[in-house]
Amino acid sequence: MNSVLGSRRTALLLVGPALLVYTAITLIPILWSFGYTFFSGGLISGFTFVGVKNFQTFFTDPNAWNALGFTLRYAIIVTIGQVAVGYLLALLYVFFLRRASSFVRTVVFFPVVLPTVAVSLLFQRMFQLAPQPGPANALIHAFGGAGTDFLGHADSAFWVLIVMDIWRSMGFYAVLLFAGLVDIPDEIIESARLDGAGGWSLVRRIILPLSAPVLLSSIIFSINGTLKVFDSVVALTNGGPGNATTPLTLYMFQTAFTYGDYGYGSTIALMLTILCLLVTVFIFRGSRRDVTKA
Amino acid sequence: MGAVIAAGALALTGCSASGADGGGSSSGDFTTLGLTSNSTPNDTLKALSTAGCQAAQKSNAIKTDADEQTQHDQKLQLLAGQNALPSVFVSPNTPDLAKQFIKGDKLVDISAELKKDGLEDQILPVAKSTISKLYGQADAYALPNELNIEGIWYNKKIFSDNGIAVPGTWDELTAAAQKLQSKGIQAFAGDGKDGWPITRFVGAYIFRDLGPDALQDVADGKAKLTDAKYVKAAEEVSKLGKSGAFGQGVASTDYSGATNQFLSGQAGMFYMGSWILSNFNDASQNKIGADDIGFMPFPAVDGGKGSVDQTPANVGQPLMMSKAAYAKGGAAWLKCIAQGYGDQVLKKSGVISGFKLSATPSDLPALTKTVQDQITGSTSSVLWFEALFNSKATTASQSNGGSLGNGSLSGADFMQQVQSALGQ
């Protein structure tokens, strides 16, 4: 086996096709998109070389800053929500429900398999005011309140989106973290209990440090997913009202495909990529320091 | 390294911009691209293929297709970039994109082609002038498959039950709205989800207050939407919205929801174009009865430079023809569309088009007749708020329409956002 894989020609032959496909469908479009950042114009009007003007525009564009602000706020809140609720659910599965947890796990996981558009429609109906009040407004009416057009106001639309995305994905993170928790040897937990640890102190001193690697993976997974949020926003609010719930991804999509400005759209895409890289590196570095301390 | 990539991208983009001179259909089909939300153009063209366009159909058979309105502009841009626009298609949502098509020599000059066959008078003058104004061209680059006027439809019964006379001025309109509100009746049915039915109020107010050229001045850079006299229009609409005139849930009410509000008697008035007649004339949708619906032009603004005779008019989303695909039977199709579309669409769907009719049907519904009379009586027309804006400003305006309709956005902030998107 070693002699086969030791041959450079064989290795190249095995890796070659996959590398070729990867280059064709991933690397070339990325480089192509990077090239676009130095141009303005679109498919119909043609392209003009503008140097770094698109980058200057990005830093002075209030809409881009709004979109960046929304993206960061959304990513931080949803990541905390997804991972925290997922972790609590995982603890519930392991320490309380134990072997009986499979039914609850299936039920909580169910929203993950639902299409985003279906979930968004469900939430639109749940929070609608007109033509008929949805359950949320019906509840407010039942308590004598006036009802709110949740998706028609910037603040409430943001929170409906947050609740929806946490609900939609908490089952996934619960299962991911559950897999990490069941890997903790029973003997360690048992001996900690004999030493007097229990409840919160058991979680803080034993469970949390031992599940740190899977927790870190979850956070990186979640932050990268939420920084690139697109489908749930489009389906629930389409970035509105106004541009109150427009993340960078949607702003990029609109700029390139609705306004026909491919160059500036590619610049926004590049900025988003840099943001994702920075956040991931930041989390990695932070976590490495923690692990060393532990 | 950067220079190499940039040079490479230039070569690649240059390549994609020119494209192959392929045309919309590789076969000899006469391809169409309509909208899923409005099947009338495709249905009418299909009907023409068996009545009036048989010869054209025989040599180049019609092949219809439709897409979602929200994806339409993107699809057209991509197709135009590849020189693969369909033979005939519903124009982009944003007139600015159509202007780019004209500039990029992607469209058939309809006026010039019809002139060759001596058919230029098949397009009504009012339709031609609206198309010319919309795309900034002397010639028509679009087929007026619709000719709409816009204004306020009102529920006659609600008006008479509450002792309201048809308002002639903006102040009378807001007073009528207030009166209805005080009786617990929603004054206007409003579609804030799409936004434009609300921003139409802003445009119409501007035309009445500042005159018919006010928005052309903005497009030409002679005025700004942030000027106090323009902001006043948006402030008036925002104030109306804050009072609840469009309903609490306006920002998330869509087109069919708003239509349903009006046709089920839940709202007293509805600003809409005459394309809504097909809904009004449909007894299964119209619960208040066509006889109980009246039409009033957008009211005058006291001391304003505009007049109520200047009717907001449009040609809907007119049909356009691809220059690249025109050689494949386009000429024969254009000739028979110009001669037969108007009669066919009025007979089949009750839609008034901008084509000359060979005969006016005697059994026209009363409301359709009212609209036709209004069109005949109009001395001049005006466009709508976003008609001369680029796509970015159109999106900024319409996506904020809901917030303006519930009063959560001030007129000044609204105008600031649209002006900033205009980039002037």
Interface residues (C-beta under 8 A of the other chain):
Chain A: L31 W32 F34 G35 Y36 F38 F39 G42 L43 I44 S45 G46 F47 F49 P62 N63 Q124 Q128 L129 A130 P131 A146 G147 D149 F150 L151 G152 H153 A154 N238 G239 G240 P241 G242 N243 Q254 F257 T258 Y259 G260
Chain B: I5 A6 G8 A9 L10 L12 T13 G14 S16 A17 T70 D73 Q74 Q77 L78 A80 G81 Q82 L97 Q100 F101 K103 G104 K106 G192 G247 Q248 G249 V250 A251 S252 T253 G257 N260 Q261 N390 S391 K392 T395 A396 S399 N400 G402 S403 N406 S408 L409 Q417 S420 A421
